[in-house]
């Protein structure tokens, strides 16, 4: 089993099928967290993992803003 920490709701999402390719949606809020790295279930989230998570969340916010700006100029 593997787990990810959702950067949107800050809850742990677990999957037994991590090695099967495809999207990973948070089991709590339903948002797409496919690009967030997974770690083995028994491991603790490291400081580096949490820092990467905040970077990922900021990148998704920036992409959302760009998409909104692009669609408003049409």
C-alpha positions as CSV (number, residue, x, y, z in Angstrom):
1,X,0.0,0.0,0.0
2,X,1.0,3.6,-0.6
3,X,-0.2,6.9,0.6
4,X,-0.2,10.6,-0.4
5,X,-1.0,13.7,1.5
6,X,-3.6,15.7,-0.4
7,X,-2.4,19.4,-0.7
8,X,-6.0,20.5,-1.0
9,X,-7.7,19.0,2.1
10,X,-4.5,17.9,4.0
11,X,-5.8,14.4,4.6
12,X,-4.0,11.1,3.8
13,X,-5.2,9.2,0.7
14,X,-4.3,5.5,0.6
15,X,-4.1,3.2,-2.4
16,X,-3.3,-0.5,-2.7
17,X,-3.1,-0.2,-6.5
18,X,-0.3,2.4,-6.7
19,X,1.6,0.5,-9.4
20,X,-1.4,0.5,-11.8
21,X,-1.1,3.6,-14.0
22,X,-3.8,6.1,-13.9
23,X,-5.2,9.0,-12.0
24,X,-5.2,9.2,-8.3
25,X,-8.1,11.1,-6.7
26,X,-8.1,12.1,-3.1
27,X,-10.4,9.7,-1.2
28,X,-11.6,12.6,1.0
29,X,-12.1,15.6,-1.3
30,X,-12.1,14.0,-4.7
31,X,-9.4,16.3,-6.2
32,X,-6.8,15.0,-8.7
33,X,-3.5,14.3,-6.8
34,X,-1.9,12.1,-9.5
35,X,1.2,14.3,-9.7
36,X,1.8,14.3,-5.9
37,X,4.5,11.7,-5.0
38,X,3.4,8.6,-3.2
39,X,5.3,6.9,-0.4
40,X,5.0,3.5,1.2
41,X,2.2,3.4,3.8
42,X,4.4,2.6,6.7
43,X,6.7,5.6,6.1
44,X,6.3,9.0,7.7
45,X,6.0,12.2,5.6
46,X,9.4,13.9,5.6
47,X,10.1,17.6,5.8
48,X,11.2,17.4,2.1
49,X,8.0,15.7,1.1
50,X,5.9,18.4,2.8
51,X,8.0,21.2,1.1
52,X,7.4,19.5,-2.3
53,X,3.7,19.4,-1.4
54,X,3.5,23.1,-0.8
55,X,5.4,23.8,-4.0
56,X,3.0,21.5,-5.9
57,X,0.0,23.3,-4.4
58,X,1.4,26.7,-5.4
59,X,2.0,25.4,-9.0
60,X,-1.5,24.2,-9.3
61,X,-2.8,27.6,-8.0
62,X,-0.7,29.4,-10.6
63,X,-2.0,27.1,-13.4
64,X,-5.6,27.7,-12.3
65,X,-5.1,31.4,-12.5
66,X,-3.5,31.2,-16.0
67,X,-6.4,29.0,-17.2
68,X,-8.9,31.5,-15.8
69,X,-7.1,34.4,-17.5
70,X,-6.9,32.6,-20.8
71,X,-10.6,31.7,-20.9
72,X,-11.7,35.3,-19.9
73,X,-9.8,36.8,-22.8
74,X,-11.7,34.7,-25.4
